[in-house]
Amino acid sequence: MAPKFDRKLSDSQGEVKDLDDPSETTPVPKEKKGGRITTPAKRPAKKRIKKDAEEEQPDVPSEKPKRAKKVREGPYTIFKEQGSIPEPQMQRRAAGAADLPGGKSGFNVLAWNVGSLRAFLRTRVADLQEAVKQGAPHVLGIIEHKLQEGTADTEGALGELSKALPDYRLACVNYSTVKKGYSGTLVMLHKEVPEPMSVAAEDLPSAAAEGRLVVCEFNSLFVVLCYVPNSGDGLKRLSERIEKWDPQLRERLRDLAQKKSVVLMGDLNVAHQDKDIWNVEAPHVPKSAGLTPEERESFSKLLESGFKDGFALHHPEALGAFTYWSIRAGNRKTNRGLRLDYVLVSDGMAGEREDGPMLWDVFHLPSVATGDHCPVGAVIAV
């Protein structure tokens, strides 16, 4: 910087003047004409306005530290690192003659969505027999059999079913007639069960001819096997289900419950509580069939209309008790599932009673399920 500074202070001949040299005098103003000496007028000093410190340095609000977005957690979030969700070992309630109150006897029901009976019988007859051994049902419901009425394939499949379960007889088959290889429910009765008053295939108006209901009437109760429509890819049937099917089912069940106790069992295609969904915190869950807020709220309305969720009633603390696992995702081994299958009972059956049927036990049979759905069942004291 020094050379630059020297050049500014040098005269035309390059001689540097010492600004502190006393020999250098201040120039005298020149005389004007007339010999009068004038002093140059001083320019008025500009008023310096002192700005407040706040004006000179405006107070800029400091930015608040951004809070980390809170990640929603579900009942099973803690098991993500572990890779699998522990599967509970549910203790069955003893249901022998000496265990049941007031001289009542056990009446067992079991329902299983097999997702195509013909395919199921080709590879899983042993699983079916084991489920029947463990559940010992008097009423056995098979859901989503996908059979077509009157075909040779159907007759062959029903013959194989009867052969696999020789202690049972086929009581009713409800077929879907709107689409081939779709839906369908059937009921088998143990040969020692007293003859029911009636067994009938039914459908609701909103899903007419889809083969979704079988109603069995016994002396003291109705047993209803039910396969609720799935809302489908893109939730294309969600409105139909919420606005039509569900209200119609509630109305039908209320009509039956006015006559006698009701047991509803089957694949109800909804996961009601957060603990019924292995990944409830995932963003896509509320947009998935069976998991939408609308379907879950609609299920609450069913319960409010006079029914109890048997499994939730008997096992309120159970976690990881699912009834469905995606085969495509291989979720059975890690127990990443959903609870879509239920046994519901009318309110009067939920507690101890002497004058009518009461719910004694509710259970799942996941040990016989290699994927998709597992059987669900109950013991009714009658």
C-alpha positions as CSV (number, residue, x, y, z in Angstrom):
1,M,0.0,0.0,0.0
2,A,3.0,2.5,0.6
3,P,3.9,3.1,-3.0
4,K,0.2,3.9,-3.8
5,F,0.1,6.3,-0.9
6,D,3.3,8.1,-2.1
7,R,1.9,8.7,-5.5
8,K,-1.1,10.5,-4.2
9,L,1.0,12.9,-2.1
10,S,3.8,13.7,-4.7
11,D,3.9,16.9,-6.8
12,S,4.5,16.9,-10.5
13,Q,8.3,16.6,-10.0
14,G,8.0,13.6,-7.7
15,E,9.0,15.4,-4.5
16,V,7.2,14.2,-1.5
17,K,6.1,17.0,0.8
18,D,6.2,16.4,4.6
19,L,2.7,17.1,5.9
20,D,4.2,17.8,9.4
21,D,7.0,20.2,8.3
22,P,6.5,23.6,10.1
23,S,8.1,25.5,7.1
24,E,5.2,24.8,5.0
25,T,2.8,27.7,5.5
26,T,-0.9,27.9,4.8
27,P,-1.6,29.7,1.6
28,V,-3.0,33.2,1.9
29,P,-6.2,34.0,0.0
30,K,-5.7,36.0,-3.2
31,E,-6.6,39.6,-3.3
32,K,-9.6,40.6,-5.4
33,K,-9.6,43.7,-7.6
34,G,-9.6,46.9,-5.6
35,G,-7.1,45.6,-3.1
36,R,-9.7,44.2,-0.8
37,I,-8.9,41.0,0.7
38,T,-11.7,38.6,1.2
39,T,-12.0,35.4,3.0
40,P,-13.8,32.6,1.3
41,A,-17.3,32.2,2.8
42,K,-17.6,29.1,4.8
43,R,-20.1,26.6,3.5
44,P,-22.9,26.0,5.9
45,A,-22.1,22.8,7.8
46,K,-24.6,20.1,7.0
47,K,-26.6,19.1,10.0
48,R,-25.7,15.6,11.0
49,I,-28.7,13.8,12.2
50,K,-27.8,11.2,14.7
51,K,-29.8,8.2,14.1
52,D,-31.0,6.0,16.9
53,A,-29.1,2.9,17.3
54,E,-32.3,1.0,16.4
55,E,-32.5,2.9,13.0
56,E,-28.8,2.4,12.2
57,Q,-29.1,-1.3,12.9
58,P,-32.7,-2.4,12.6
59,D,-33.5,-5.2,15.0
60,V,-33.9,-8.3,12.8
61,P,-35.8,-11.0,14.5
62,S,-33.7,-14.0,15.0
63,E,-34.9,-17.1,13.3
64,K,-36.3,-19.8,15.6
65,P,-34.6,-23.1,15.3
66,K,-36.7,-25.4,13.2
67,R,-38.3,-28.2,15.1
68,A,-37.7,-31.7,13.8
69,K,-40.9,-33.1,12.3
70,K,-42.4,-35.5,14.8
71,V,-42.7,-38.9,13.3
72,R,-45.9,-40.7,14.2
73,E,-45.4,-43.9,16.0
74,G,-47.7,-47.0,16.2
75,P,-48.0,-49.9,18.6
76,Y,-45.3,-51.8,16.7
77,T,-42.8,-49.1,15.7
78,I,-40.4,-50.3,18.3
79,F,-40.1,-53.7,16.5
80,K,-38.9,-52.2,13.2
81,E,-35.2,-52.6,14.0
82,Q,-35.9,-56.1,15.3
83,G,-37.5,-57.0,12.0
84,S,-40.4,-58.9,13.3
85,I,-43.3,-58.5,15.7
86,P,-43.7,-61.0,18.6
87,E,-46.7,-63.3,18.1
88,P,-48.7,-63.7,21.3
89,Q,-49.4,-67.1,22.7
90,M,-53.1,-66.9,23.6
91,Q,-54.3,-69.2,26.3
92,R,-57.6,-70.9,25.4
93,R,-60.2,-71.0,28.1
94,A,-61.2,-74.4,29.3
95,A,-64.7,-75.3,27.9
96,G,-65.5,-78.7,29.3
97,A,-68.8,-79.5,30.9
98,A,-67.4,-78.9,34.3
99,D,-66.0,-75.5,33.3
100,L,-69.1,-73.9,31.8
101,P,-71.6,-72.2,34.2
102,G,-75.1,-73.3,35.1
103,G,-75.0,-76.6,33.4
104,K,-74.5,-75.1,30.0
105,S,-72.8,-76.9,27.2
106,G,-70.2,-75.6,24.6
107,F,-71.3,-74.6,21.1
108,N,-68.3,-73.9,18.9
109,V,-68.1,-71.9,15.8
110,L,-65.1,-71.5,13.3
111,A,-64.7,-69.4,10.2
112,W,-61.8,-69.4,7.7
113,N,-61.2,-67.4,4.5
114,V,-59.4,-69.9,2.3
115,G,-59.1,-67.8,-0.8
116,S,-60.2,-70.4,-3.4
117,L,-61.3,-73.8,-2.0
118,R,-60.0,-75.9,-5.0
119,A,-56.5,-74.5,-4.7
120,F,-56.7,-74.8,-0.9
121,L,-57.6,-78.5,-1.1
122,R,-54.8,-79.3,-3.4
123,T,-52.1,-78.4,-0.9
124,R,-53.6,-77.7,2.5
125,V,-56.0,-80.4,3.5
126,A,-53.8,-81.2,6.5
127,D,-54.1,-77.5,7.7
128,L,-57.8,-77.7,7.4
129,Q,-58.0,-80.9,9.4
130,E,-55.7,-79.4,12.1
131,A,-57.8,-76.3,12.3
132,V,-61.0,-78.4,12.8
133,K,-59.1,-80.5,15.4
134,Q,-58.1,-77.4,17.4
135,G,-61.4,-75.5,17.0
136,A,-63.7,-78.5,17.2
137,P,-66.5,-76.4,15.6
138,H,-70.1,-77.4,15.5
139,V,-70.6,-74.8,12.8
140,L,-67.8,-74.4,10.3
141,G,-67.8,-71.5,7.8
142,I,-65.7,-71.4,4.7
143,I,-65.3,-68.0,3.0
144,E,-64.2,-67.0,-0.5
145,H,-64.6,-70.5,-1.9
146,K,-64.8,-69.1,-5.5
147,L,-66.9,-72.0,-6.7
148,Q,-69.4,-71.8,-9.6
149,E,-72.8,-73.5,-9.1
150,G,-73.5,-76.7,-11.0
151,T,-70.1,-77.3,-12.5
152,A,-68.1,-80.5,-12.4
153,D,-65.2,-78.7,-10.8
154,T,-67.4,-77.5,-8.0
155,E,-68.9,-81.0,-7.4
156,G,-65.4,-82.4,-7.2
157,A,-64.2,-79.8,-4.7
158,L,-67.2,-80.2,-2.5
159,G,-66.7,-84.0,-2.6
160,E,-63.0,-83.6,-1.6
161,L,-64.1,-81.3,1.3
162,S,-66.6,-83.8,2.6
163,K,-64.0,-86.5,2.3
164,A,-61.4,-84.5,4.2
165,L,-63.9,-83.8,7.0
166,P,-66.0,-87.0,7.4
167,D,-67.7,-85.8,10.6
168,Y,-69.3,-82.9,8.9
169,R,-72.1,-82.4,6.4
170,L,-72.5,-79.7,3.9
171,A,-75.5,-77.5,5.0
172,C,-75.5,-74.6,2.6
173,V,-73.4,-73.1,-0.2
174,N,-73.9,-69.5,-1.3
175,Y,-72.4,-68.8,-4.8
176,S,-71.5,-65.6,-6.6
177,T,-73.4,-65.4,-9.8
178,V,-72.3,-61.9,-10.9
179,K,-68.7,-63.0,-11.5
180,K,-67.0,-66.3,-12.0
181,G,-64.3,-67.4,-9.5
182,Y,-65.4,-64.8,-7.1
183,S,-66.5,-64.6,-3.4
184,G,-68.8,-67.3,-2.1
185,T,-69.5,-68.7,1.4
186,L,-70.5,-72.1,2.7
187,V,-71.4,-73.7,6.0
188,M,-70.7,-77.3,7.2
189,L,-72.4,-78.7,10.4
190,H,-71.0,-81.3,12.7
191,K,-73.1,-84.5,12.4
192,E,-73.8,-84.4,16.2
193,V,-75.3,-80.9,16.1
194,P,-79.0,-80.8,16.5
195,E,-80.8,-80.0,13.3
196,P,-81.0,-76.2,12.9
197,M,-84.4,-74.5,12.4
198,S,-83.1,-73.1,9.1
199,V,-79.9,-72.5,7.1
200,A,-80.2,-70.0,4.3
201,A,-78.0,-68.3,1.7
202,E,-78.5,-64.5,1.8
203,D,-77.3,-61.4,0.1
204,L,-77.7,-57.7,0.8
205,P,-79.1,-55.4,-1.9
206,S,-75.9,-53.5,-2.3
207,A,-73.9,-56.7,-3.2
208,A,-76.7,-58.8,-4.7
209,A,-75.8,-62.2,-6.0
210,E,-72.2,-62.1,-4.7
211,G,-72.7,-65.0,-2.2
212,R,-71.6,-63.2,0.9
213,L,-73.9,-64.4,3.7
214,V,-75.2,-67.6,5.2
215,V,-77.7,-67.4,8.1
216,C,-78.1,-70.4,10.4
217,E,-81.0,-70.3,13.0
218,F,-80.8,-72.6,16.0
219,N,-83.1,-72.8,19.0
220,S,-81.4,-70.2,21.1
221,L,-79.3,-68.1,18.6
222,F,-78.4,-67.2,15.0
223,V,-75.0,-67.9,13.6
224,V,-74.2,-65.6,10.6
225,L,-71.3,-66.3,8.3
226,C,-70.2,-63.1,6.6
227,Y,-67.8,-62.0,3.9
228,V,-67.7,-58.2,3.7
229,P,-66.8,-56.7,0.3
230,N,-63.3,-55.3,-0.1
231,S,-63.2,-51.6,-1.0
232,G,-60.8,-52.6,-3.8
233,D,-57.9,-51.0,-5.6
234,G,-58.2,-47.3,-5.6
235,L,-61.0,-47.6,-3.1
236,K,-63.5,-47.9,-5.9
237,R,-66.1,-49.6,-3.8
238,L,-65.5,-47.5,-0.6
239,S,-68.6,-45.4,-1.1
240,E,-70.8,-48.4,-1.9
241,R,-69.6,-50.1,1.2
242,I,-69.9,-47.2,3.6
243,E,-73.2,-45.8,2.3
244,K,-75.0,-49.1,1.4
245,W,-73.5,-52.4,2.5
246,D,-72.5,-51.5,6.0
247,P,-75.9,-49.9,6.9
248,Q,-77.8,-52.8,5.3
249,L,-75.8,-55.3,7.3
250,R,-76.4,-53.4,10.5
251,E,-80.1,-53.4,9.8
252,R,-80.2,-57.1,9.0
253,L,-78.3,-57.9,12.2
254,R,-80.6,-55.7,14.3
255,D,-83.6,-57.5,12.9
256,L,-82.2,-60.9,13.9
257,A,-81.1,-59.6,17.3
258,Q,-84.7,-58.6,18.1
259,K,-85.6,-62.3,17.9
260,K,-82.7,-64.0,19.6
261,S,-79.0,-63.8,20.3
262,V,-76.7,-63.4,17.3
263,V,-73.1,-64.5,16.5
264,L,-71.5,-62.9,13.5
265,M,-68.3,-64.5,12.2
266,G,-66.1,-64.1,9.2
267,D,-63.8,-61.8,7.2
268,L,-65.2,-58.3,7.8
269,N,-62.4,-56.7,5.8
270,V,-61.6,-53.9,8.3
271,A,-58.9,-53.4,10.9
272,H,-60.7,-51.5,13.7
273,Q,-58.1,-50.4,16.2
274,D,-54.5,-49.1,15.7
275,K,-53.1,-52.3,17.3
276,D,-54.9,-54.3,14.5
277,I,-52.5,-52.8,11.9
278,W,-48.9,-53.6,12.0
279,N,-47.8,-50.4,10.3
280,V,-50.6,-48.0,11.2
281,E,-48.1,-45.0,11.2
282,A,-47.3,-45.4,7.5
283,P,-48.7,-42.6,5.3
284,H,-50.3,-45.0,2.8
285,V,-52.4,-46.8,5.4
286,P,-55.4,-44.5,5.6
287,K,-55.7,-44.8,1.8
288,S,-55.7,-48.6,1.8
289,A,-58.8,-50.8,1.6
290,G,-60.0,-52.0,5.0
291,L,-57.8,-49.4,6.8
292,T,-59.5,-46.1,5.8
293,P,-60.9,-43.9,8.6
294,E,-64.3,-44.3,7.0
295,E,-64.3,-48.1,7.2
296,R,-63.0,-48.1,10.8
297,E,-65.6,-45.6,11.9
298,S,-68.3,-47.6,10.1
299,F,-67.2,-50.7,12.1
300,S,-67.5,-48.6,15.3
301,K,-71.1,-47.9,14.3
302,L,-71.8,-51.6,14.0
303,L,-70.5,-52.2,17.5
304,E,-72.6,-49.2,18.8
305,S,-75.7,-50.7,17.2
306,G,-75.6,-53.5,19.8
307,F,-72.6,-55.8,19.2
308,K,-69.3,-56.7,20.9
309,D,-66.0,-57.6,19.3
310,G,-65.4,-60.9,21.0
311,F,-61.6,-61.1,20.7
312,A,-61.1,-57.5,21.9
313,L,-63.5,-58.2,24.8
314,H,-61.6,-61.3,26.0
315,H,-58.1,-60.2,25.1
316,P,-58.0,-56.4,25.5
317,E,-54.2,-56.3,26.1
318,A,-53.2,-58.6,23.2
319,L,-50.7,-57.1,20.7
320,G,-49.6,-58.7,17.5
321,A,-52.7,-60.9,17.3
322,F,-53.4,-60.7,13.6
323,T,-55.5,-62.8,11.3
324,Y,-54.2,-61.8,7.9
325,W,-50.7,-61.5,6.4
326,S,-49.7,-60.5,2.9
327,I,-48.4,-63.5,1.0
328,R,-46.9,-61.2,-1.7
329,A,-44.8,-59.3,0.9
330,G,-43.9,-62.5,2.8
331,N,-45.2,-61.0,6.0
332,R,-46.2,-64.2,7.8
333,K,-42.7,-65.0,9.0
334,T,-42.3,-61.6,10.6
335,N,-45.9,-61.4,11.8
336,R,-46.5,-58.1,10.0
337,G,-50.3,-58.5,9.7
338,L,-53.8,-57.1,10.1
339,R,-56.8,-58.2,12.1
340,L,-59.5,-58.5,9.5
341,D,-61.5,-61.5,10.8
342,Y,-63.8,-61.4,13.7
343,V,-66.4,-63.1,15.9
344,L,-69.0,-60.5,17.1
345,V,-71.8,-61.3,19.5
346,S,-75.0,-59.3,20.4
347,D,-74.6,-57.3,23.6
348,G,-76.6,-59.7,25.8
349,M,-74.1,-62.5,25.2
350,A,-71.1,-60.5,26.5
351,G,-71.5,-61.1,30.2
352,E,-72.5,-63.9,32.6
353,R,-76.2,-64.9,32.1
354,E,-78.3,-67.8,33.2
355,D,-81.2,-67.5,30.7
356,G,-79.5,-67.5,27.4
357,P,-76.3,-68.1,25.4
358,M,-73.2,-66.3,26.4
359,L,-69.8,-65.8,24.9
360,W,-67.3,-68.1,26.7
361,D,-64.1,-67.9,24.6
362,V,-62.7,-66.4,21.4
363,F,-59.6,-67.5,19.6
364,H,-57.4,-67.3,16.5
365,L,-55.5,-70.2,15.0
366,P,-52.5,-68.7,13.4
367,S,-50.4,-71.9,13.7
368,V,-52.3,-73.4,10.8
369,A,-51.9,-70.3,8.6
370,T,-48.9,-70.2,6.2
371,G,-50.1,-66.8,4.9
372,D,-53.2,-64.9,4.0
373,H,-56.0,-65.5,6.6
374,C,-56.1,-67.7,9.6
375,P,-59.2,-69.3,11.2
376,V,-61.1,-67.5,13.9
377,G,-63.5,-69.1,16.3
378,A,-65.5,-68.9,19.5
379,V,-67.1,-71.1,22.2
380,I,-70.6,-70.2,23.1
381,A,-72.1,-71.5,26.3
382,V,-75.7,-72.5,25.6
